[in-house]
């Protein structure tokens, strides 16, 4: 039963379940056989300290998961949840997203690779991988060298067999595909990928199959937190404010740019790992790409 839950879900449910357990202890309530009035009292109490509907819904789902009567689907609980969705409606994280063009132009200047440090090459690699696939940081951190295949000299396919946040029965695992840019070697993902593998070949431990390793000693495999930190630092170097945009923002920027350029919605969903009937891209990711300084610059430069 524990295996049916993703590690991220277990971590996400830990705090609300702890609060629920403490509430049940104070009110002499059975946590696995809750009465609806007790659940309503608890959720109302938690709602005062919760900043978003998403957090509220996580708490409701956590209680429902461990209850024997699917209390989360009780009509009164659902009604309370609907009220919370009106009081604290879900909103996209960004109203607009940064323009990828200046970032890509900056990345293009980081060439040739022989003269650059491994730190700079690593940050450029993860940014190009993120922008070129629209995938999550977790997916990039899960890339294995043994799962990188060359379909031909101009195309690389990367399979992700590891379980991810979006993994589910019947849902395809992410498949990253990158083509060679013969006329733009400074932006070719295959080019920098080959250089990175060659550069880190003697640094990585013998049993290390993970693509991304730390650029400082000891050169071990890194997780999503390190990859996120590299992306944020890379964006800062390209002029993107890290206090406004997170390491997840390249996913917004790349998919929004693809939509603006006329790429079909089905193709964007498939490339970025959304299901065919998912509304996540339309509701939360498809943002207007703007340069916040464009208006001011155009006026003052006249």
N, C-alpha and C positions, 0 to 999 in steps of 0.2 A: 504493500500500500504506500509506503514511503517512496518507493521507486517510481510511483505514478506521478509524483510531484517533482518539478524541476528544483534544483538547489536554490535558485533565485526566488522561487515561490515560497519555499520553506523559510528562507531568510526574511521575506516580506511579511509573512504571517506571524513571525516570532513576537514582535512587539504587541500587536493587537490581541494575540492569544494570551500573552502574559497579563495584559490589562484585564482581559475577560476572566482569567483564573483568579486574580486578586479580587475582582468584583464579586465573583461567586463565593469566595471564602468569607467576605464581609457580610454577604446577604444570605448565607447558608443555602445556596442554590447549586444544584447539580449541573456542572458545566457541560456534560454530555447529554443531559435530558432537560434542556431549558424550557421554562414556560415563556410564552410570548410576551407577557407583561414585563418579565425580568429583562428579556432581550431588548425590548423597547426602552426600558429605563437606562440600560447600559449604553445603547446606541445614542440616546438623547444626551447622555452625559458626555460621551466621547465627541459628539458633534460640536460641543463648545470649544474643544481643543484641536479640532481637525481643520486644516486650512483648505482642503479641496474635497470635491465629491469623490475623486478617485481614492483618496485615503479612507473616506467613509465606506466606500464600497468594498475596499480590501478588508476592513474590519468585519463587515457583514458577511463576506464570503468566508473568512476564517472561522467565524462561529458556526456558520452553516456546514462547513467541512467536517467538523468534529461532532456535530449534533446527530442524534439518531432519527430526527424527524424533519430534516431539511428545513430548519427553522427560517433560513434565509428566504425561502419562497412563500412564507406565510403572507396572506393578503395585507395584514397590518404592517408587517415589516417592509413589504414592497411599497406600500403607500408612504411610509416614512422615508424610504430611499428616494422615491419620486420627489417628495418635498425637499430633500437635501439637494437633489439635482437642480432644483429651481433656485434655491437659496444660494448655492455655491456651484454654478454650472461649470462644466468642463470647457476649458479654453485651450487653444493651441499654445504651445510654449513660445512661439515666435509669431509676431504680427508680420514681420518681413524677414528676409534672410539675406546674408551677404552675397555680393556678386562674385562668382567663382573666377571671372576673367582676370582681375588683378592678382589673385592668388596663383593662378596657373602661370601667369606671366612671371611672377617672382620665382616660382619653382623652376621655370625654364632657364633662369639664370644660374641655377646651381648645377653647373656642368662645365667641363668634364669631371667625372667622378674621381679620377685618380688623385686630383688635387684637393679633394674634400675629406673632412674627417668622417669617421664612421657614424658619429652622432648626427651630423647633418644629413648624411645619406639615409640613415634610418628614419628620420623625421620626414624626409621627402618621400621615401618609399611608402610609409603608412598613409600619408596624405593622398598620394596617387592611387593607392589601393582603395581607399575609402571613396574618393571622388569617382573613380572609374567603375565602381560596382554598386554604390548606394547601399552597402551593407553596414551592419552594426559593428561597433568596436569588438564585441564578443566574437563575432564571426572572424574578424581579421586576426585576433589573438589565437584562434583555433586552427589556423592554417598549418598544415604539416607538409614537410618537404616530400615525404613519400606519396602525398596526394596531389602533387603538382605534375601535370602531364602535358606534353607537347603534342598537340594534334598534328602540327607541321611546324616548319621553322618560323612561321609568322603568327602562330596562335598558341596560347597557353590556356589550359583548363585546370581549375583548382577545385577539387571536391572537398566537402566539409562533412565527414562522417560523424563527428562528435555531436553529442546532444547539446542543443542550444536552447535559448529561451523560447524560440518559436517551434521547436521540434514537437511533433505530435503524430500519432498513428494516422497514416494515410496522407500526410503532408510531406512533400519532397524537401530534401535537405538543400541548403544553398549550393549553387554551382556557379563559381566565378569564372568568367571568360574574358580574356584580354587579348587584343590583337596588336600586332607590331605596327608602330608608326615609323615607316621607313624614312619619311621626309622630315620627321621631328624626333630625332634620337634623344633629345634632351627631355622629352615628355613621354617617351616610350616606356611603359611599365615593364615589358619583357626585358628591355635593356637594363634598367636599374635592378630588376629582380636577379638577372644573371650576375651582375656585378656584386650585388649584396651576398649572394650565395658563395661566390668566389672569395669575397673579402672576409667572410665569417667562417669559411670552411675550416681553417686551422684554429679558430677561437672557440667554437662550440664544443661541448662535451661529446664524447664518442656516441653516447646513447641518446643524444638530443635530436628529436625529429621535428621539433617546433621550429617554424620558419623564423619568427622574431625572437631575438635574444637581446639581452642587455648589452649596451655598447661599452659599459664599464665593467671592470673585473669584479666578481667572477662572471663570465659570459654565460648566464643561464637563461632558460626559457622564461618569458615574461607573461603576465596575465593581462586582462582587460584594463586594469587600473594603470599600468605602465603605458599601454598603447594610448589610452585616453590622455595621459600626461604629455606624450610625444605629440599627439595631434594638436592639443591646446597650444603647446610651445611653437609648433610649426605654423599654426594660424597666427599667433602673435607676431612671428617673424615676417609674415606676409601682410601684416597690417590689420588683421581682424581682432577686434576687442574680445578678450577672453572673459571679461566681466559681463558681456552681453550674450555671447555664444559659447556653447559647451562643445566638448569633443564629439557630441552626437550631431552637431549642426552640419557637417559635410553630407550627411544623409539627406537632410532637408535641402541643402544647396544643390546637390547633384540631381536629385529627382525633380526638383522644381525647374532646374535649367533644362533637363531633358523634356519635360512637359512643355516648356516655353518654345522649344525648338521643334515641336510637333511629333515627338516620339509617342507612340500609342500608349494609352493608359495600361492596357493589358501587358505590354512589354515591360513597362516601368515596374508594375507590380511583380512580374515574374523575376525580373533582374534583382529587385530589392528584397524579395522574400515575402511579399504579401500574397495572401490567397486571392483568387479571382474575384470573389464577392466582397472583399474587404473594402471598407470605407475609410480606413485610417489615412491613406494618402490624401484623399480629397478633404478630409476634415482637419487634419493636423499637420500635414507635410507640404502640401502644395501651396507655397507662400510666394508672395511677390518678391522678385529679386531687385533690390535697389541699392544704389550708392547713396548713403545718407548725406554726403557732401556735394552731390551732383547739382542740386538746385542752387545752393549758395555759391558754388564755384562758377556756375554758368552766369549768374547775375553779376557777381563782382568782377568777373573777367571781361565784361563787355566794355 
